[in-house]
Amino acid sequence: MGQEALPEHATGPALVDAIAALIRTKIMSGEYPIGAQLRQAELAAEFGVSRTPVREALRQLQTGGLIDVVPNRGAVVRVPSPWDVREAYQVRAELEGLAASLAVENISAEHIEQLRAANKAMYERTSKESRLDDIPPSERPENDLFHSTIADLSGNSRLARMIDEINQAFPRNVSAQLLLTDSRYRDENFREHERILDALAAGDAETARAELREHIIKAGEHLARWYEKRSSTVFRG
């Protein structure tokens, strides 16, 4: 693996932030999988820097909850507990439901058309691919686009940031993998998105809120069960 691109002439806190951002991106994409060790020497070589900014970047990510420091192993990509997932998605459900109810006032027919296209593209792509590795990260934006667009259309930037903060606490590749491996979940996800869009298109704020809230609760339960099944091999507390 070659050296990753960092901003030219970055030093001090700016360099630490840039390294943390690169590591975060790799965790969210699954390139650094849950439970993986993050060795300072290897990361320093990968990014072409000394260990000092890498160490500070790892501390930053530990504070943010993406990594843990485990005795005798050092820094590892954090394995979310099932109850962490359920609690986070309970909050996310309320926030995204609110965003949907507010988005009714701002969403256009063009937005609806774009979101339906994204939902269809996501369904078709995950139906034909057998492994997440077959899909480049740059070509897997549809589900995130669906949710982030609705959050942005709420017109409340603080609300959108809070939703994004929760999303950034969990690797996105796990949610994508569920769509690939569980056809029933994939079908349900597609239909739920369509019901949300139907409510938004009809200007029905109450139904849009309820549909999106229920959708997030179900997604959180699927994700929590995924972690539960793997807790015996990767969960560390």
Secondary structure by P-SEA (a helix, b strand, c coil): cccccccccccaaaaaaaaaaaaaaaaaaccccccccccaaaaaaaacccaaaaaaaaaaaaaacccccccccccccccccaaaaaaaaaaaaaaaaaaaaaacccccaaaaaaaaaaaaaaaaaaaccccccccccccccaaaaaaaaaaaacccaaaaaaaaaaaacccaaaaaaaaaccaaaaaaaaaaaaaaaaaaaaccaaaaaaaaaaaaaaaaaaaaaaaaaaccccccc
